[in-house]
C-alpha cells in the first residue's frame, strides 16, 4: 500500500497533486476545528478553504521545482524508488543521479540531527504545559507523542540514509572515470 501511494505521489500530475493536498489539508482543518458545532460555520469553511488553496499551491510549487531539478517526474520516481529499496537500476543518468543523491544524503544527515531536536523542543513545551497545569492529560499525551516520534524519526532517517548512501555508492562506482587528455 505504501509503495503504491509513493509511486502515485511521485508520478501524479501537478493538478492531481494540488487537488489531493487541498482536500487533505482543508478536511483536516475542518475536522480538527469542529466547525460544524459553531453557529455560523460558513465563514470558517471559507477561511479553511482559502488556507487550503494557499497550502496546496505552495507545496505543489515546491514539488514541481524538485521534480524539475531531479530530471522530471519519471526520474524523481526512479530515484525515490531506489532510495526506498537501496538498489539503483541498471541504467541511470549519472549526471542527474549523483548530484541529487548527494543532496539527499546531505539533507538526511542534517535531518537526523535536527529532527529529534525539533521534536524535543515540542516535548519540552508539553512538559512546561504539564508543570503549569494546562490540560495536563492532553499535554502529557502530546509530550509522550513527540518524544516517541523523535526517536522513531531518528531511526527512520538512519535507515533511509543508509539506503540512499548505498544507492549513491552504487551509481558512483558505475560511473566511468574519464581519463584526462594528454597534450
C-alpha positions, 0 to 999 in steps of 0.5 A: 500500500505504501509503495503504491501511494509513493509511486502515485505521489511521485508520478501524479500530475501537478493538478492531481497533486494540488487537488489531493493536498487541498482536500487533505489539508482543508478536511483536516482543518475542518475536522480538527476545528469542529466547525460544524458545532459553531453557529455560523460555520460558513465563514470558517469553511471559507477561511479553511478553504482559502488556507487550503488553496494557499497550502496546496499551491505552495507545496505543489510549487515546491514539488514541481521545482524538485521534480524539475531539478531531479530530471522530471517526474519519471526520474524523481520516481526512479530515484525515490524508488531506489532510495526506498529499496537501496538498489539503483537500476541498471541504467541511470543518468549519472549526471542527474543521479549523483548530484541529487543523491548527494543532496539527499544524503546531505539533507538526511544527515542534517535531518537526523540531527535536527529532527529529534531536536525539533521534536524535543523542543515540542516535548519540552513545551508539553512538559512546561504545559504539564508543570503549569497545569494546562490540560495536563492529560492532553499535554502529557499525551502530546509530550509522550507523542513527540518524544516517541516520534523523535526517536522513531524519526531518528531511526527512520532517517538512519535507515533511509540514509543508509539506503540512499548512501548505498544507492549513491555508492552504487551509481558512483562506482558505475560511473566511468572515470574519464581519463584526462587528455594528454597534450 
